[in-house]
Amino acid sequence: MAVVHSIPKTWDIFCKVVDNFGDAGVCWRLARILHREHGLPVRLWIDDLATLRALHPALDAAAQRQQVDGITVCRWQDATPLPDDAAVVVEAFGCGLPEAYVTAMAAGTRPPLWIVLEYLSAESWVDEHHGLSSPHPRLPLPRYFFFPGFTSATGGLLREAELQSRRAAFDAAVRQAFWRDMGLTDIAENTLAVSLFAYNDAPIAGLLAVMAQDAKPVLVAVPGDTLLPAVRSFFGVAADDCGPWRRGALEVRALPFLPQARYDELLWACDLNFVRGEDSFVRAQWAARPLVWQPYRQDDGAHQRKLQAYLNRYCAEQAPAASAALCEFWRCWNGAPKGLGAAWPALRAAQGEIRLHAGRWARDLASHADMAGQLVGFVANRVK
Ligand code: TRH
C-alpha cells in the first residue's frame, strides 16, 4: 500500500519587538493575510505579547500559546524546537531565529525555506536586492531576502483583499458614527480633521501653534499617549488633564490607542494624517488622504535618505506647486521646525491638489501585486 505523506505547509513567522509597534504590527498583518487569504496555517512567534495585544486586544498577553483569528500565537523561546510541519520560516527585520530551531533546520532532510523580511524603503537599490539569495554563513540552509517596496521589482506592500471595499463603505454616515464612538459629536462642517501619530521628538508645539492660527477649525485626534506630554505642555495643563484642549482655531482630542483595524478608520475619517515608521505610513497611503510621514530615526541618517527617496517617487507625478508645498512641509516636520509657520499655510493652500494626488497614488499602488501574495508566489517557486 502506498504511503501518503502529508505535505508540510505551516509558516513560522519570528518577530522580536525592538521598540514601538511596527515590528508586531507588520508581522501580525502578514500572518492574518497569509491565513485568511491564502488558507495557510501560520504560527507567529513573538517576544512581546503586550505590544501585540495593544494592536489586537482579544489576545492574552500572559499565554504561552494561543489561537487568535486562526493564527497560532506563541511566546518566543530561545529553545523553540523545529515543529515537524514547518515549511517556511519568515525572520522579520533581521531578528534572527532561535538557535535550537536553526540547528534542527540544518539537521533535517527538508529544511523550511528561510525568508528574511526586510524593512520598507523607496530607495532604488531595493529593486536589485529583492529576492536575492543570502546563504547562511555556516550552515547549508537556503535563505532569501524579501524586500517590500513601491515598484513592481520589489515585494510590494501589505494590502488585505477587502481593504478597498472596506474603505469605500466608509461613507459620511459611517464616518459620523466613527467620530461619535470616539466621543466627538460636534464637529463643524468646515473642520480640517487631522490624526497625529509621531515620535516624541517631532515638533509638536510648533505644529499646534501654526494650526491654532488657521483660518478654519482644525481638529487634531491623538491616538495613544506618547505625544500627550508635549500636547499638555503646549496648552500649559497638568499631567492628569485629559482634554479636550482648545486654542484659536485648534482643538486637540486624546484618543485611546486603537485596535489595528480601527486605526484604519481613523485614517479614513481624517483629511490629513501624520504617520510614522512603516505600517501606519503604508496604511495612510491606502487611506488615499494627504499624509505627513516621520520615518524612524536611525543614527547614520539613513532615515533622511529614505524620506527623500520616497518623496522623489511620491511627488514625481504631482503638480509642481503642490509637490513643493508637500516636500517643504515634510522637511520642516523632519528636522527644520522653524519653517512650519510658512509651510503650514502653503500646505493648506495646496490641499485640494494633494488630496487628488493621494487618491491617484493609492490607485497606482493598488495596481501592483500585494506583498503577502507575492511572498506566497516567491515561496511556491522555490519549494517544490
Ligand atoms: O510604532 P512604529 O514607530 O514602529 C516602528 C517602525 O516599524 C520602524 O520601522 C521600526 O524600526 C520600529 O518600529 C522598531 O510605527 P509603525 O510602523 O507605523 O507601527 C505602528 C503600528 O501601530 C501600526 O501597525 C499601526 C498601529 N496602530 C494601531 O493599531 N492603533 C493606533 O492607535 C495607532 C496610532 C497605531
Residues whose N, C-alpha, C, O or C-beta is under 5 A from the ligand:
A	BS01	TRH	V18 D19 N20 F21 G22 D23 G25 L55 F197 P223 P256 F257 L258 P259 Q260 Y263 R276 G277 E278 D279 S280 F281 Y296
